[in-house]
Amino acid sequence: MTALGEVNQRDGQGCLDVIKKEGGDLLNHLSEFKENDKYGSPLKFNYEIGEFSPTTLRYIKVLVELNSIFGNLNGLDIVEIGGGYGGQCKIISDVFDFRSYTILDLEAPLLLAQKYLRTLNVKNVNFLTRKKIDADKIYDLLISNYAFSELTM
């Protein structure tokens, strides 16, 4: 397993089942989604839709859920807490043209996300640490896949 991939093959299949059942037109973007596995040598498996990393399938499943709950994400200001390498941002950008996408994370993951997303030419992304975020900025959507589970109190 890669350092950033925490989803196993079985969980990937569970995500794919949701994607096929509820994803609708998002299945038309599989070739763009597949680019998420292009760098970093993620562990990939053969699924009925082709070879994907389970982590990418999880990001697609999250997009299916976001689309189901919030609808069209075009023109939104989105903030993601704990954006890691930028995979969720990349997947969302394959389908929607957000106004801005802010990744809030520690410095090291931000550097990785910045390099990754710029390599894939994802536009309108801001990379901020907790100390640099504008407390007065209003976002339309806040995402956090697992960041809160990593907190210690």
Buried (B, 14 or more C-beta within 10 A) or exposed (E): EEEBBBBBBEBBBBBBEBBBEEBEEBEEBBEBBBEBBEEBEBBBBEBEBEEBBBBBBBBBBBBBEBBEEEEEBEEBBBBBBBBBBBBBBBBBBBBBEBEBBBBBBEEEBBEBBBEBBEEBEBEBBBBBEEEEBEEEEEBBBEBBBEBEEEEEE
